[in-house]
Amino acid sequence: MRPEIYALGAAKRIEGPLLFLKRTVKAGLNEAVEIDDGQGQTRLGYIAALDEDTITIEVMESTRGLALADARVRFHGEPLHFAVGPDILGRVFNGTGRVIDGGPVISATRHFRIDGLPINPAARTMPTDFIETGIATIDLMNSLVRGQKLPLFSGSGLPHDRLAIQIARQARLRDSAAGEFAIVFAAIGVPYDTAERFRSAMEDSGALEHTVLFLNLASDSSTQRLLCPRYALTAAEYLAYEEGKHVLVVMTDMTNYCEALREVSSSHGVVPSRKGFPGYMYSDLATLYERAGSIKGIEGSLTQLPILTMPSDDITHPIPDLTGYITEGQIVIDRELDRAGIYPPVSVLPSLSRLMKDGTGAGMTHPDHPALANQLYASYARAVHVRVLASVVGREGLSDIDQQFLDFGTRFEQDLVHQHAARTLEQSMEIGWQLLRKLPRSELHRLNDEQIAQHVESAETA
């Protein structure tokens, strides 16, 4: 690292979160800087753009009160780093990695760049091994596996915050010998009361002991919003790849992140693309999502569960659309189920976990788990189709079998989707078998004769 360099009187203008300097020193992109306003306040930033004459700095705090004549900029000579150590568990940070829980500073043993560790793609291993979230529609129907990135698509006003807290409190490894489990929870651009609800929920449940909490408030600058997930993922990489823990990263709300990206890119003068978002949003999101995974020879793993709200519930909006291209499936929250009083209102049919087959079945969850999930999916899909038919011809116009599927759809939502407390996978599977016992045996096309005899017919005779 080169010696720190100072620039005084080089500030030319301020536009929102951007500070423009005359290029009087040698500096590089993404280099960390500190801005002293001459009044005793120091602001952190980094170099976002360079040309022959100008250095553009993104300031991570408000630029209000920053006078050009008094601004003194100190160049660190390296990118932004996060000081980490074993005692980050149980701590609360803001969006720029500063402790805000009133406790002592972190006893740092390592300093990592916040833009991620360089990982050889050939060193990655296929995500496997089941993570139990306690949510039946995820564990049974769209299973999450270690090393996967599985986003949750929600909408404004839906209970995704409540679901995020619940997953963070309940998620666990089923095999106690598999290693230690940890949670990194990043709240991005949330109101103060929501941030406090996240904090108190984790403290009251005792989950904060194995959790690292990052809180970025809606009142914080947009540049901080862009850095919050990067600091959170840096902490997760340290815990996973240095401490050997299996880390689940919950990030909410990624829509706030993308809105901040649009705001900052606009201030840079970037030509907008779809709906005003920058054309590089795909690659920017990929720099976050692709930090999930597991590496050969390293015990730990990093799993991501990013949560985003779809503007106007539009799943084709650029944010969920691009997210779906990068990640391995999606969990969709449904407004109609929420209005019907179903919690969690997870819509099974548009939801998908592309890596479920690699983390379920014999030797991982239960030999009959995949077949049961497929049969429940097929039966519920037919029930939804029959509902549309019943809305035209009425229930009386349906055949006896169609009426049974109509009843199955209602019981599926009330008994399996809706839940008041956490369930183990075995409890969720038993509810699934109970639902299938109400259907004709001739309609269970996704189960073999042995499975029907063991789980359907034997239970009825008992």
Helices and strands as residue ranges (DSSP letters): E 5-8, E 11-15, E 18-22, E 31-36, E 42-50, E 54-59, E 72-79, E 81-84, G 86-88, E 92-94, E 110-113, G 121-123, E 124-125, E 128-132, H 136-139, E 144-146, E 152-154, H 160-170, E 172-173, G 176-178, E 181-190, H 192-205, G 207-210, E 211-217, H 222-237, I 238-242, E 246-252, H 254-267, G 274-276, H 281-289, E 293-295, E 301-309, G 311-313, H 318-326, E 329-333, H 335-339, E 346-353, H 356-359, H 369-393, G 395-397, H 400-411, I 412-417, H 425-436, G 441-443, H 449-451, I 452-457, H 458-461
